[in-house]
Amino acid sequence: MTSLSTHVLDSVRGRPAAGMVVVLHDVTGEAHRGCTDDDGRFRFDVELTAGRHQLVFESGPWFALSGTDCFHPEVVVAFTVQPDEPHVHAALLLSPFAYTTYRGS
């Protein structure tokens, strides 16, 4: 089984994106919700099985809290967990009009 963590950075302000809601949709379709901490991080308290999963970052509501317009109201990151993989870290660099995602360590 595999654990999962994420980290969101506001690339415009150069700071962690604290307080962003993140939803994990696992291979069964079950949804698990979380919210990034003051360092922009969240670790899901679930064990993932091998297969395709999705993280949905609720960027629109997060930007709206600061009165900032954005182009992407949510960012969906699909990823595949390999069998016997101990941990996956999916990171997101975010601005109001663009984003980049990568697999962290």
C-alpha positions as CSV (number, residue, x, y, z in Angstrom):
1,M,0.0,0.0,0.0
2,T,1.1,3.5,-0.7
3,S,0.9,6.8,1.3
4,L,0.2,10.2,-0.4
5,S,1.2,13.7,0.4
6,T,0.9,17.0,-1.5
7,H,2.4,20.5,-1.4
8,V,1.0,23.6,-3.0
9,L,3.1,26.8,-3.6
10,D,1.7,30.1,-4.7
11,S,4.3,31.0,-7.3
12,V,3.2,34.6,-7.6
13,R,3.7,35.4,-3.9
14,G,6.5,32.9,-3.5
15,R,4.8,31.4,-0.4
16,P,2.9,28.2,0.5
17,A,-0.7,28.0,-0.5
18,A,-2.1,27.6,3.0
19,G,-5.8,26.7,3.5
20,M,-6.5,25.2,0.0
21,V,-9.0,22.3,-0.1
22,V,-7.6,19.2,-1.9
23,V,-9.8,16.2,-2.8
24,L,-8.4,12.8,-3.6
25,H,-10.4,10.4,-5.7
26,D,-9.0,6.9,-5.4
27,V,-9.3,3.9,-7.7
28,T,-12.7,3.0,-6.3
29,G,-14.0,6.5,-6.8
30,E,-14.1,7.3,-3.1
31,A,-13.3,10.9,-2.2
32,H,-11.1,12.0,0.6
33,R,-10.9,15.7,1.5
34,G,-8.2,17.7,3.2
35,C,-6.8,21.2,3.5
36,T,-3.3,22.4,3.2
37,D,-1.5,23.6,6.4
38,D,0.4,26.8,6.9
39,D,3.3,25.3,4.9
40,G,1.0,24.4,2.0
41,R,1.2,20.7,2.8
42,F,-1.3,17.9,3.4
43,R,-0.8,14.2,4.0
44,F,-3.8,12.0,3.3
45,D,-4.6,9.5,6.0
46,V,-5.3,6.7,3.5
47,E,-3.4,3.8,1.9
48,L,-3.6,3.8,-1.8
49,T,-3.7,0.7,-3.9
50,A,-2.0,0.4,-7.3
51,G,-3.8,2.2,-10.2
52,R,-5.0,5.6,-11.3
53,H,-6.0,8.3,-8.8
54,Q,-6.8,12.0,-9.0
55,L,-6.1,15.0,-6.9
56,V,-8.4,18.0,-7.3
57,F,-7.1,21.3,-6.0
58,E,-9.9,23.8,-5.4
59,S,-7.9,26.8,-6.6
60,G,-10.9,29.0,-7.5
61,P,-12.3,29.3,-4.0
62,W,-8.7,29.7,-2.6
63,F,-7.9,32.6,-4.9
64,A,-11.4,34.2,-4.3
65,L,-10.5,34.5,-0.6
66,S,-7.9,37.1,-1.5
67,G,-10.0,38.8,-4.2
68,T,-7.9,37.3,-7.0
69,D,-9.4,36.3,-10.3
70,C,-8.1,33.1,-11.7
71,F,-8.4,31.1,-15.0
72,H,-8.5,27.6,-13.5
73,P,-11.3,27.1,-10.8
74,E,-9.7,23.8,-10.0
75,V,-6.6,21.9,-10.9
76,V,-7.0,18.1,-11.6
77,V,-3.8,16.0,-11.3
78,A,-4.2,12.4,-12.4
79,F,-1.4,10.0,-11.4
80,T,-0.7,6.3,-11.3
81,V,0.5,4.4,-8.3
82,Q,2.7,1.4,-9.1
83,P,2.4,-1.8,-7.1
84,D,4.7,-1.9,-4.0
85,E,5.3,1.9,-4.2
86,P,5.8,3.1,-0.6
87,H,5.0,6.8,-1.1
88,V,3.8,9.4,-3.7
89,H,4.3,13.1,-3.3
90,A,2.4,15.3,-5.8
91,A,3.4,18.9,-5.8
92,L,1.7,21.9,-7.4
93,L,3.1,25.3,-8.3
94,L,0.2,27.7,-8.8
95,S,-0.5,31.1,-10.1
96,P,-3.9,32.7,-11.1
97,F,-3.4,31.9,-14.8
98,A,-1.1,28.9,-14.9
99,Y,0.1,25.9,-13.0
100,T,2.8,23.2,-13.0
101,T,2.8,19.9,-11.3
102,Y,5.5,17.4,-10.6
103,R,6.3,14.3,-8.6
104,G,8.3,15.3,-5.5
105,S,10.1,13.1,-3.0
